Amino acid sequence: MNIIMFGPPGAGKGSVSAFITKEFHYPHIAAGDIIRSEAKKPHNKVEAFMKKGELVPDQVMMELIEERLHQPDCKKGFILDGFPRTIAQAEFLEHQNIHIDTVINLVVDEEEIIKRLSGRMMDPKTGEIYNIYTMKLPKGIKKESLTQRPDDKPEVIRKRLQVYNEQTAPVMKYYQKSKVLIDVDANPDLEKVVDQVRLVLKNKRK
Ligand code: AMP
């Protein structure tokens, strides 16, 4: 099954996909992770866009995704997280004859998004992600030792939300037309959201 995990920044696309990939055994392809690893290369074409909270150019993103989707582990299906983010990217999948079975649309209030993104912190030693506003930190983990993604700073968050509303939200209509878009309320705790997504996918697989 070819699945798209759709929704605004902070909706939980990555966290939900991490659970689903373990249970359904489809590879989790996160466009943001591909971009962050590309941004580490010298003279790359993506870092400047990411830092400002803007989308990297479609052509660059499409080449990176095309390369990943053609790897053998994607033959039986995949979970695409953070792609497509523009109509041109959605059309690209169609032109490549990549059929999409389900688009999970994680619907979340803007207030909740800001709380999630501005509180998202990483332990630089383990890579573990925490949220200083929505969860209690485990014993031994100190807030001061955690780091923040540069694009989770307030001014960049505002830009990312603006970009989502202007460029990415229209992609919803694109998939509504082909009747593959399924809304899931992503305001509750992660566990409840994963339960809902699991149910949707199990019904789809029947
Ligand atoms: P994310 O981790 O999904 O929030 O993505 C981090 C950043 O990577 C975004 O703010 C964009 O700069 C870039 N990016 C991720 N996915 C895409 C995409 N589909 N198209 C263009 N840029 C993207």
Boltz pocket constraint, residues with backbone or C-beta under 6 A from the ligand:
constraints:
  - pocket:
      binder: B
      contacts: [[A, 9], [A, 31], [A, 32], [A, 33], [A, 35], [A, 36], [A, 46], [A, 49], [A, 50], [A, 51], [A, 53], [A, 54], [A, 55], [A, 56], [A, 57], [A, 58], [A, 61], [A, 81], [A, 82], [A, 83], [A, 84], [A, 85], [A, 86], [A, 89], [A, 151], [A, 160]]
      max_distance: 6.0
